[in-house]
Amino acid sequence: MNLENWLKEYFHRALDWVLKQSDFMVDTSLVGTVLNGLSHLRGVRERGQFVVRLICGLGGNLTLRCRQEFAKEVRAALIYGKCNFMPTQPCRPSLNLGAAPLD
């Protein structure tokens, strides 16, 4: 699978979730949220990397509580039966950056 397919399969669902919550630390536009999400996906080669960076990008402007819930939702819906990727710190998903290093 490649980045284009991951965007179609995962990005839109995650974006919808973030927009429905609308629990942002700073007011932002739809374009700002999308660009922030996409900016973290540069250089992604594996699905696990994609998911971690998706959480960081789309969740970056969410309140801590909402970001943690977002990470839990993304992991539950997109990771656990689809790519055999287990975060290194499942109890603190919003802070789990060690599983897929950023470029």
Phi and psi in degrees as GROMACS dihedral restraints (atoms count N, CA, C in turn):
[ dihedral_restraints ]
;  ai    aj    ak    al  type     phi  dphi    fc
    3     4     5     6     1  -124.0    20    10
    4     5     6     7     1   178.2    20    10
    6     7     8     9     1   -57.3    20    10
    7     8     9    10     1   -41.5    20    10
    9    10    11    12     1   -59.3    20    10
   10    11    12    13     1   -44.3    20    10
   12    13    14    15     1   -67.4    20    10
   13    14    15    16     1   -40.0    20    10
   15    16    17    18     1   -63.2    20    10
   16    17    18    19     1   -39.5    20    10
   18    19    20    21     1   -60.8    20    10
   19    20    21    22     1   -45.6    20    10
   21    22    23    24     1   -64.9    20    10
   22    23    24    25     1   -41.9    20    10
   24    25    26    27     1   -79.2    20    10
   25    26    27    28     1   -38.0    20    10
   27    28    29    30     1  -113.6    20    10
   28    29    30    31     1   -43.6    20    10
   30    31    32    33     1   -58.8    20    10
   31    32    33    34     1   -46.9    20    10
   33    34    35    36     1   -65.1    20    10
   34    35    36    37     1   -39.5    20    10
   36    37    38    39     1   -64.1    20    10
   37    38    39    40     1   -43.4    20    10
   39    40    41    42     1   -67.0    20    10
   40    41    42    43     1   -41.1    20    10
   42    43    44    45     1   -61.8    20    10
   43    44    45    46     1   -43.7    20    10
   45    46    47    48     1   -58.0    20    10
   46    47    48    49     1   -43.1    20    10
   48    49    50    51     1   -61.8    20    10
   49    50    51    52     1   -47.1    20    10
   51    52    53    54     1   -60.8    20    10
   52    53    54    55     1   -44.9    20    10
   54    55    56    57     1   -67.2    20    10
   55    56    57    58     1   -35.9    20    10
   57    58    59    60     1   -66.3    20    10
   58    59    60    61     1   -36.0    20    10
   60    61    62    63     1   -70.6    20    10
   61    62    63    64     1   -43.1    20    10
   63    64    65    66     1    49.2    20    10
   64    65    66    67     1    41.0    20    10
   66    67    68    69     1  -107.9    20    10
   67    68    69    70     1    61.1    20    10
   69    70    71    72     1   -85.5    20    10
   70    71    72    73     1   146.1    20    10
   72    73    74    75     1   -71.7    20    10
   73    74    75    76     1   -35.9    20    10
   75    76    77    78     1  -130.3    20    10
   76    77    78    79     1   135.0    20    10
   78    79    80    81     1   -57.3    20    10
   79    80    81    82     1   138.1    20    10
   81    82    83    84     1  -147.3    20    10
   82    83    84    85     1   162.1    20    10
   84    85    86    87     1   -90.7    20    10
   85    86    87    88     1   169.8    20    10
   87    88    89    90     1   -59.2    20    10
   88    89    90    91     1   -44.6    20    10
   90    91    92    93     1   -61.9    20    10
   91    92    93    94     1   -42.0    20    10
   93    94    95    96     1   -61.9    20    10
   94    95    96    97     1   -42.1    20    10
   96    97    98    99     1   -65.0    20    10
   97    98    99   100     1   -45.2    20    10
   99   100   101   102     1   -63.0    20    10
  100   101   102   103     1   -47.2    20    10
  102   103   104   105     1   -63.2    20    10
  103   104   105   106     1   -38.1    20    10
  105   106   107   108     1   -63.3    20    10
  106   107   108   109     1   -43.2    20    10
  108   109   110   111     1   -62.6    20    10
  109   110   111   112     1   -45.9    20    10
  111   112   113   114     1   -68.2    20    10
  112   113   114   115     1   -32.2    20    10
  114   115   116   117     1   -62.1    20    10
  115   116   117   118     1   -24.5    20    10
  117   118   119   120     1   -86.2    20    10
  118   119   120   121     1    -7.0    20    10
  120   121   122   123     1   -94.0    20    10
  121   122   123   124     1    -0.1    20    10
  123   124   125   126     1   -61.4    20    10
  124   125   126   127     1   130.8    20    10
  126   127   128   129     1    81.6    20    10
  127   128   129   130     1     6.0    20    10
  129   130   131   132     1   -68.1    20    10
  130   131   132   133     1   133.7    20    10
  132   133   134   135     1  -123.1    20    10
  133   134   135   136     1   -19.3    20    10
  135   136   137   138     1  -126.3    20    10
  136   137   138   139     1   152.2    20    10
  138   139   140   141     1   -61.7    20    10
  139   140   141   142     1   -40.0    20    10
  141   142   143   144     1   -60.1    20    10
  142   143   144   145     1   -44.0    20    10
  144   145   146   147     1   -58.5    20    10
  145   146   147   148     1   -44.8    20    10
  147   148   149   150     1   -58.5    20    10
  148   149   150   151     1   -45.4    20    10
  150   151   152   153     1   -65.8    20    10
  151   152   153   154     1   -44.8    20    10
  153   154   155   156     1   -61.9    20    10
  154   155   156   157     1   -44.5    20    10
  156   157   158   159     1   -70.3    20    10
  157   158   159   160     1   -31.9    20    10
  159   160   161   162     1   -61.9    20    10
  160   161   162   163     1   -43.5    20    10
  162   163   164   165     1   -62.4    20    10
  163   164   165   166     1   -43.9    20    10
  165   166   167   168     1   -66.1    20    10
  166   167   168   169     1   -42.4    20    10
  168   169   170   171     1   -73.2    20    10
  169   170   171   172     1   -55.1    20    10
  171   172   173   174     1   -76.1    20    10
  172   173   174   175     1   -26.1    20    10
  174   175   176   177     1   -90.9    20    10
  175   176   177   178     1    -5.1    20    10
  177   178   179   180     1   -60.6    20    10
  178   179   180   181     1   -28.2    20    10
  180   181   182   183     1  -104.3    20    10
  181   182   183   184     1     7.1    20    10
  183   184   185   186     1   -84.1    20    10
  184   185   186   187     1   154.9    20    10
  186   187   188   189     1   -61.4    20    10
  187   188   189   190     1   158.9    20    10
  189   190   191   192     1   -57.7    20    10
  190   191   192   193     1   -45.8    20    10
  192   193   194   195     1   -59.7    20    10
  193   194   195   196     1   -45.3    20    10
  195   196   197   198     1   -69.6    20    10
  196   197   198   199     1   -37.2    20    10
  198   199   200   201     1   -63.5    20    10
  199   200   201   202     1   -40.3    20    10
  201   202   203   204     1   -64.5    20    10
  202   203   204   205     1   -41.3    20    10
  204   205   206   207     1   -65.9    20    10
  205   206   207   208     1   -40.1    20    10
  207   208   209   210     1   -61.0    20    10
  208   209   210   211     1   -46.5    20    10
  210   211   212   213     1   -61.0    20    10
  211   212   213   214     1   -41.3    20    10
  213   214   215   216     1   -63.0    20    10
  214   215   216   217     1   -43.7    20    10
  216   217   218   219     1   -64.5    20    10
  217   218   219   220     1   -44.7    20    10
  219   220   221   222     1   -62.9    20    10
  220   221   222   223     1   -47.5    20    10
  222   223   224   225     1   -60.5    20    10
  223   224   225   226     1   -45.4    20    10
  225   226   227   228     1   -65.5    20    10
  226   227   228   229     1   -42.8    20    10
  228   229   230   231     1   -82.3    20    10
  229   230   231   232     1   -32.5    20    10
  231   232   233   234     1  -115.0    20    10
  232   233   234   235     1   -22.2    20    10
  234   235   236   237     1  -101.4    20    10
  235   236   237   238     1   -57.6    20    10
  237   238   239   240     1   -54.4    20    10
  238   239   240   241     1   -34.2    20    10
  240   241   242   243     1  -109.6    20    10
  241   242   243   244     1     3.3    20    10
  243   244   245   246     1  -112.9    20    10
  244   245   246   247     1   -28.6    20    10
  246   247   248   249     1  -141.2    20    10
  247   248   249   250     1    10.3    20    10
  249   250   251   252     1    53.3    20    10
  250   251   252   253     1    38.5    20    10
  252   253   254   255     1  -109.7    20    10
  253   254   255   256     1   118.4    20    10
  255   256   257   258     1  -111.4    20    10
  256   257   258   259     1   123.1    20    10
  258   259   260   261     1   -59.1    20    10
  259   260   261   262     1   150.1    20    10
  261   262   263   264     1   -73.3    20    10
  262   263   264   265     1   -23.7    20    10
  264   265   266   267     1  -129.5    20    10
  265   266   267   268     1    74.8    20    10
  267   268   269   270     1   -61.8    20    10
  268   269   270   271     1   -23.4    20    10
  270   271   272   273     1   -80.5    20    10
  271   272   273   274     1   -13.5    20    10
  273   274   275   276     1  -132.4    20    10
  274   275   276   277     1    65.1    20    10
  276   277   278   279     1   -63.5    20    10
  277   278   279   280     1   -30.3    20    10
  279   280   281   282     1   -73.0    20    10
  280   281   282   283     1   -14.9    20    10
  282   283   284   285     1  -108.7    20    10
  283   284   285   286     1     8.1    20    10
  285   286   287   288     1   -84.2    20    10
  286   287   288   289     1    86.3    20    10
  288   289   290   291     1  -106.8    20    10
  289   290   291   292     1   -10.6    20    10
  291   292   293   294     1   -71.3    20    10
  292   293   294   295     1   -20.1    20    10
  294   295   296   297     1   -72.8    20    10
  295   296   297   298     1   -27.6    20    10
  297   298   299   300     1  -144.8    20    10
  298   299   300   301     1   100.3    20    10
  300   301   302   303     1   -62.1    20    10
  301   302   303   304     1   143.3    20    10
  303   304   305   306     1   -85.1    20    10
  304   305   306   307     1   145.3    20    10
